[in-house]
Amino acid sequence: MKKRFLILLLSSVLLLNGCGGGSSSASQKSADLSTQYEYYQKSAENIQKYMEVTSDQADEIFLVLTGCGVSDLINIIYKNKDGSFSTWSKGVEYTVSLENGVVSFVYIGKDQLYPENVPHNDLMDYELIVKDVMNGSGDTVIGQCAYISITAKQLEDMTSAHLREFAESRVNGANYNWVSIMATDGTGICFPGSDISSAIYGNLGKDGSLVDTIGTWVRDNDGNYNYSE
């Protein structure tokens, strides 16, 4: 009987130690975060309350958001119709999507910040406008051209990756006389003959045709575009 009592007592002690270990670890993590981020405690409370997650999940969500640029109190959180959460800090809105309490995506506007940084491609927001190409006398259709119209700022912000996506999805195999990206300041990029091996940056006509050349985007063997003048 005494031996059985000792075994039960030992089991109880081990069980209590096991339970206490997890709590201690979580408490230590919370303490570390409080030391590192003065806005952690209230932010984590808001995350846990309004996203309806556990304290551990709230900590992980907090860390993801700090990695996305949050550097102040997360003071406003509300759930959107699509299930994502509008999460505000220092006047900036972060859209957070969760899956079983774990962050799956974070966006600012249309730009993805997490799980990887993927700036939104404005070029893909526009459908091609298709026009007939006429002969010199203007009485015979000799082909077609296509273009999109964007702002000068959007053209300035365009990256090589953006141009590649546009070329592969809108230009490649299109069989137009040319496909152009026309900016409001009269400049733009033209793919002559719908050929994606290169694109010419310069001044464009109203139909997207090239008027004069400023520089050239050349596609390398890996499919990336490099600009030179």
C-alpha positions as CSV (number, residue, x, y, z in Angstrom):
1,M,0.0,0.0,0.0
2,K,2.8,2.3,0.9
3,K,4.6,1.5,-2.3
4,R,1.5,2.3,-4.3
5,F,1.1,5.6,-2.5
6,L,4.7,6.6,-3.4
7,I,4.1,5.7,-7.1
8,L,1.0,7.9,-7.2
9,L,2.7,10.7,-5.4
10,L,5.7,10.6,-7.8
11,S,3.3,10.5,-10.9
12,S,1.5,13.6,-9.6
13,V,4.7,15.5,-9.1
14,L,5.9,14.6,-12.6
15,L,2.5,15.6,-14.1
16,L,2.6,18.9,-12.3
17,N,6.1,19.6,-13.5
18,G,5.1,18.8,-17.1
19,C,2.2,21.2,-17.0
20,G,4.2,23.9,-15.3
21,G,6.9,23.7,-18.0
22,G,4.6,24.8,-20.8
23,S,3.2,27.7,-18.8
24,S,6.7,28.8,-17.7
25,S,7.9,28.8,-21.3
26,A,4.9,30.8,-22.5
27,S,5.3,33.3,-19.6
28,Q,9.0,33.7,-20.5
29,K,8.2,34.4,-24.1
30,S,5.6,37.0,-23.1
31,A,8.2,38.6,-20.8
32,D,10.8,38.7,-23.5
33,L,8.3,40.3,-26.0
34,S,7.3,42.8,-23.4
35,T,10.9,43.8,-22.9
36,Q,11.6,44.0,-26.6
37,Y,8.4,45.8,-27.7
38,E,6.8,48.3,-25.4
39,Y,3.5,48.1,-27.4
40,Y,3.4,44.3,-27.2
41,Q,1.2,43.7,-24.2
42,K,-1.8,45.7,-25.4
43,S,-1.3,44.7,-29.0
44,A,-1.4,41.0,-28.1
45,E,-4.5,41.5,-26.0
46,N,-6.3,43.2,-28.9
47,I,-5.2,40.4,-31.3
48,Q,-6.4,37.7,-28.9
49,K,-9.7,39.4,-28.3
50,Y,-10.7,40.5,-31.8
51,M,-9.2,37.7,-33.8
52,E,-10.5,35.1,-31.3
53,V,-7.2,33.2,-31.0
54,T,-5.2,31.8,-28.1
55,S,-2.5,33.8,-26.3
56,D,0.3,31.8,-28.0
57,Q,-1.3,32.3,-31.4
58,A,-1.6,36.1,-30.7
59,D,2.1,36.2,-29.9
60,E,2.9,34.5,-33.3
61,I,0.5,36.9,-35.1
62,F,2.2,39.8,-33.4
63,L,5.6,38.7,-34.5
64,V,4.5,38.2,-38.1
65,L,3.1,41.8,-38.1
66,T,6.3,43.3,-36.6
67,G,8.2,41.5,-39.4
68,C,5.8,43.2,-41.9
69,G,6.7,46.7,-40.5
70,V,4.3,47.2,-37.5
71,S,6.3,49.3,-35.0
72,D,3.5,50.7,-32.8
73,L,0.4,49.7,-30.9
74,I,-2.1,47.6,-32.9
75,N,-5.1,49.5,-31.7
76,I,-7.9,48.7,-34.2
77,I,-8.9,45.2,-35.5
78,Y,-12.2,44.2,-37.2
79,K,-13.3,41.3,-39.2
80,N,-14.0,41.7,-42.9
81,K,-16.8,40.0,-44.9
82,D,-14.2,37.6,-46.5
83,G,-13.0,36.5,-43.1
84,S,-9.8,38.5,-43.1
85,F,-9.0,41.1,-40.5
86,S,-8.3,44.8,-41.0
87,T,-5.6,45.5,-38.5
88,W,-4.5,49.1,-37.9
89,S,-1.3,50.4,-36.4
90,K,0.0,54.0,-36.6
91,G,-2.7,54.8,-39.2
92,V,-1.6,52.0,-41.5
93,E,-4.0,49.2,-42.4
94,Y,-2.7,45.6,-42.6
95,T,-5.1,43.0,-44.0
96,V,-4.4,39.7,-42.2
97,S,-5.8,36.3,-43.3
98,L,-5.7,33.4,-40.8
99,E,-6.0,29.7,-41.2
100,N,-6.6,27.9,-37.9
101,G,-5.2,30.8,-35.9
102,V,-2.0,31.0,-38.0
103,V,-1.2,33.8,-40.4
104,S,-1.5,32.8,-44.0
105,F,-1.3,36.2,-45.7
106,V,-0.6,39.9,-44.9
107,Y,-1.3,42.7,-47.3
108,I,-1.1,46.5,-47.4
109,G,-3.5,47.5,-50.0
110,K,-2.8,45.2,-53.0
111,D,0.8,44.6,-52.0
112,Q,1.5,41.2,-50.4
113,L,3.9,41.4,-47.4
114,Y,3.7,37.8,-46.1
115,P,4.6,35.0,-46.5
116,E,6.8,36.7,-49.1
117,N,7.0,40.3,-50.4
118,V,5.1,40.5,-53.7
119,P,4.4,44.1,-54.9
120,H,1.1,44.3,-56.8
121,N,1.5,44.6,-60.5
122,D,-0.7,47.5,-61.7
123,L,-0.2,46.5,-65.3
124,M,-2.4,43.5,-64.8
125,D,-5.3,45.6,-63.6
126,Y,-6.0,46.8,-67.2
127,E,-7.5,45.0,-70.1
128,L,-5.9,45.5,-73.6
129,I,-7.6,48.0,-75.8
130,V,-7.5,46.7,-79.4
131,K,-7.5,49.0,-82.5
132,D,-7.3,48.4,-86.2
133,V,-4.1,49.4,-87.9
134,M,-4.8,51.1,-91.2
135,N,-2.6,51.5,-94.3
136,G,-1.1,54.9,-95.3
137,S,-4.2,56.1,-97.1
138,G,-6.4,55.0,-94.2
139,D,-8.8,52.9,-96.3
140,T,-7.6,49.4,-95.6
141,V,-7.1,47.5,-92.4
142,I,-3.6,45.9,-92.4
143,G,-3.6,44.5,-88.8
144,Q,-4.4,45.3,-85.2
145,C,-2.6,46.9,-82.3
146,A,-3.3,46.7,-78.6
147,Y,-2.4,48.9,-75.6
148,I,-3.2,49.7,-72.0
149,S,-3.2,53.2,-70.5
150,I,-1.7,53.9,-67.1
151,T,-0.4,56.9,-65.1
152,A,3.2,58.1,-65.4
153,K,3.7,57.2,-61.7
154,Q,2.6,53.6,-62.4
155,L,5.1,53.4,-65.3
156,E,7.8,54.8,-63.0
157,D,7.0,52.2,-60.3
158,M,7.0,49.3,-62.8
159,T,9.6,46.6,-62.1
160,S,11.3,44.1,-64.3
161,A,9.1,41.4,-62.8
162,H,6.0,43.4,-63.6
163,L,7.1,43.8,-67.2
164,R,7.8,40.1,-67.4
165,E,4.3,39.1,-66.1
166,F,2.6,41.5,-68.5
167,A,4.7,40.2,-71.5
168,E,4.0,36.6,-70.8
169,S,0.3,36.9,-70.1
170,R,-0.7,39.8,-72.5
171,V,1.8,40.0,-75.2
172,N,3.2,36.5,-75.9
173,G,1.4,34.9,-78.9
174,A,-1.0,37.8,-79.3
175,N,-0.2,38.4,-83.0
176,Y,-0.8,42.1,-82.8
177,N,1.4,44.6,-84.9
178,W,2.4,45.9,-81.5
179,V,1.4,45.9,-77.9
180,S,2.1,49.0,-75.8
181,I,2.0,50.3,-72.2
182,M,1.0,53.9,-72.6
183,A,1.6,56.4,-69.8
184,T,-0.3,59.7,-69.4
185,D,2.9,61.8,-70.1
186,G,3.2,60.4,-73.6
187,T,6.0,57.9,-72.8
188,G,5.6,54.2,-72.7
189,I,6.8,50.8,-73.6
190,C,6.2,49.1,-77.0
191,F,6.5,45.4,-77.9
192,P,6.8,45.5,-81.8
193,G,5.2,42.5,-83.5
194,S,4.1,41.1,-80.1
195,D,7.7,39.9,-79.7
196,I,8.6,39.5,-76.0
197,S,12.3,39.2,-76.6
198,S,12.6,42.9,-76.2
199,A,10.5,46.0,-75.5
200,I,11.3,49.6,-76.4
201,Y,10.8,52.5,-74.0
202,G,10.2,55.9,-75.6
203,N,7.7,58.4,-76.8
204,L,4.5,56.8,-78.1
205,G,1.7,58.0,-80.5
206,K,-1.9,58.0,-79.5
207,D,-2.3,54.5,-80.8
208,G,0.7,53.2,-78.9
209,S,3.0,53.2,-81.9
210,L,6.6,54.0,-81.2
211,V,7.6,57.6,-82.1
212,D,11.2,57.7,-80.9
213,T,13.4,55.4,-78.7
214,I,14.8,56.3,-75.3
215,G,15.9,52.9,-74.1
216,T,15.4,49.1,-74.5
217,W,14.3,46.3,-72.2
218,V,16.0,43.1,-73.3
219,R,14.9,39.7,-72.0
220,D,17.7,37.3,-70.9
221,N,17.8,33.5,-71.0
222,D,16.1,33.3,-67.6
223,G,13.2,35.4,-68.8
224,N,14.2,38.5,-66.9
225,Y,14.2,42.0,-68.4
226,N,17.2,44.3,-68.2
227,Y,17.0,48.0,-69.2
228,S,19.7,50.0,-71.0
229,E,19.9,53.3,-72.9
